[in-house]
């Protein structure tokens, strides 16, 4: 029989609110929160462990949802669910998920791999949108450096439309990331407004690592110095730059276009 919670003052309800709102709580407890059936299905499919599920029976039939047999199932009423839900439109189900430790990334050295380094990006919505593009472009690894945003922020997962779970995401220091890329024979391309080469004038023949920088400052001096090439997207209007999620997508798909989308 499922446990039922009917009070917003319940300890577990207060804790899930903290997990949703506070990066510090997520890091200390090792859990994060997701909302929606699609996101839960993608989490399970990609090997994430669902610790708890909170559901509202007036919105969803829990018998139709598949999850791990060790998952704790908790029924909540309308008042409680509206307190813990963070979407404007909802599917009546929220999961508490175990944070994975940095995975071991084994790349096939015979393949031409594609990596995206997110260097100091601050806005969760931008990271989520970038992850959608990474999924569509079949990026082999997403590396976070100079982290300014908790990747387990609910807005990252929401704006990724669940592709957070289909991407291989790893956090590294700048030096660790550089060592990893060099070891795996990547050519490194930093995006920069100061670059002389256009993004579509380069021949991406080997394993390719693209560096996308922060919304305000672009890529850091470290990556400007350690990139093999600096590239830019020409700006033909009054604006001097694109949103980082848009520029990342343009560059990723140029790589795939040159490889005839056969990676």
N, C-alpha and C positions, 0 to 999 in steps of 0.2 A: 504493500500500500504506500502511495506517495505521501511524503510529508507535506503539510499545509501550513502556510504562513499568511496571517490575515492582518498583521500589525506592521506599520511602517517603522515602528520603533524596535522591531526585532533585530537582534545582533547581526544575523546573516544579511539582512537587508542593508543595514548601515555599512557593512563591510563591502558589499558589492558596489555601493555608491562610491566608497573610497577608491576601490579598484578602478572604477570608471573615470574618476576625476583626478586621481593623484598618481603621478609617475613613481613617486617615492614608495607608495604602498605596493604598486605592481612589482617593483624591483625587490622590495623586502620580502614579499610573500611568494613571489615566483608565479603569479597568475595574472591573466588579463581577461577582459570581457569582450564578447562579441554578441551581436544581435541579429537574428534572422535565420531562417531554415537554410538558405543557400550558403551562407557563411559557415554554418555548422557542418553541412555536408562536405564542403571543401576542406574544412579543418580535419575532419575524420579521414577523408580520402588521402590527405597529405601527411598523415601520421601524427597528428596532434591529439593529445589526451584531453577529453572533456571531463573535468572534475565534477561540475554541477550543472544542472539545467533548471532554470526557473521558467515556468510556463503559466499562461493564463488560459484556463479551459473555456472561457467564453470567446476566445479568439482562435485557438488551435486545438486540434485533437492530437494529444501527445502520443497516442497509439500508432500514429502514422509516421512518427519521426524515429529514425534509426540512430543509435549512439552506442558507446561502449557499455558493456555489461556492468562495469564498476561505477558508472556514472550515477551520482546522487540526483534524484528527481524531486523537485520541490514545486508544489502548486501554490500559486498566489492569486489573490483576488484583484479586481480592477484598480482599487486604490493603491495597492502595493506595486502592481505592475507599472502603473503610470509614474510611480516614483523612481523606479529603476530603469525604465525605458528611456533611451536618449534619441530615438528617431521620431520624426514627425508622423510618419506612417510606420506601422509595426506589424510584425507577423505573430506576436504573442509568445515569443520564445527568446530567451537569453542564456548564453552559456558562459561558464567560468572555465578558462582553459589554462593548462600548464604551459608556462614559457619554456621553449626549447633552449638548451644551451647552444652555443655556436656550433653548427654542424661541421663535420669534416667534409670538405669539398674535394671530390675526386674528378678532375677533368680529364677527358680523353685527349692525350697529347697528339693523337693522329688527326683530330678534328680541328677546324678553325673555330675556336670558341668566341663568344661575345660576352663582355662584361660591362656593367655600368657602375661607376663609382659616384655616389652621392656625397658631395663634399660640403658639409656644413649647411645643408638645407634645413630651413626652420619651420615651414608650414606643413602641418600634417596632411591637409588637403592636396598639396602639391606632391608629397611623397606617395599618397594613395593613387593619384592620377598617373604618376610615373610608373608605379607597379602594374597598372593596367596595360600600359604600353610595353613594359618588359615582358609581360605574359604574352601579348600579341606578337611581339618581335622575337619570341623564344630566346630571351637572354639567359645565359647559362648561370650567371651569378650576379647578384646585386651586393655591392660592398658599401657599407656606411662608414665614413670617416668624419672627423670633427663634428660629432653628433650634437645637434642643437635641438632635436625633437625626438621624443620617445617613440620608437617605431610601433609600440604596442598601444599608442593612443587610439581610442575608438574611432576617431575621425580618419586616421590612416586606413584602418580596416574598412570602414564604411565607404570611403571614397575610392578604395581599390576594387570595390564590388566583389570582394572575396578572393581576388588574385593575390592578395597578401600571402595566402596559403600555398599558391602554386609556384611562387618564386623561391629561389634559394637566396636567402638574405643573411649576411654575416657582418658583424661589426669588427673593425680593425683600426689600429692606429695608422697614420700615414706611412710610417716606415714598414709596418707589417704588410700593408696593402701593396706597396711598391715591391717589396721582396717577393710576395706571392705572384704578382704580375710578371716580374722578370723571370722567376723560376719556371713559369708556365708559358714563357715565350710570347707574351702579349706585346703588341705595339700600342703605345699609349697616346691617346688623342685628347688634349685638353681643349674645352670650348672657351673661347675668349674673344671679347670685342676688339682686342688689340691684335688679334691674329691677322696674318696677311693671306693665309690660304683659306679658300672657301671649302665648306664641308663636303661639297660634291665634286671638288677637283682632286680629291685624294683617292688613290686606289687601295681599297681595304682588302689586301690579299691574305694577310696572316690573321692569327687570333687578335681580336680588336678589343681594347678597353677604352671606353668613352668616359670622360670626367665631366660631370655637371656640378656647377657650383651654387653657392647660396644666392637667394633672390636679390640681395642688395649688393654683394661684393664680388660675386662670381667665384671662380675657383681660387683656392689659396695660393700663396707664393710657392709653397712646397710643390704643388702640382704644375704650376706654370713652369717651374724650374726643371721638374723631372718628367714632363711629357716629351715624347719623341717628336710630336707635332702639335702646334696650336691651330685650331680651326674656328671658323666663324660662319654664321648664317647671315647673308647680306640683308641689311635693313633698307628698304626702298622708300619708306614713308617717313613720318615725323618721329615715330618711336625709335629708341635706340636699342631695344632688346625685346625678346619674347618672354612669356611666362616659361619658367624652367621646365615644366611638364611638357609644354609644346615643343620647345627646342630639343629636349631629350628625345621625344618621339620622332621628330624630323631626322635627327642624326642616326638613330637606331634603324629606321626604315631605309635610309640611304645605304647603310651597310648591307641590309638584307636585299635591297634592290640589286646591288652590285653582285651579290652572290646568287641572284635569281631566285631568292626565297627558297633555297634548297639546303640550307644548313641542317 
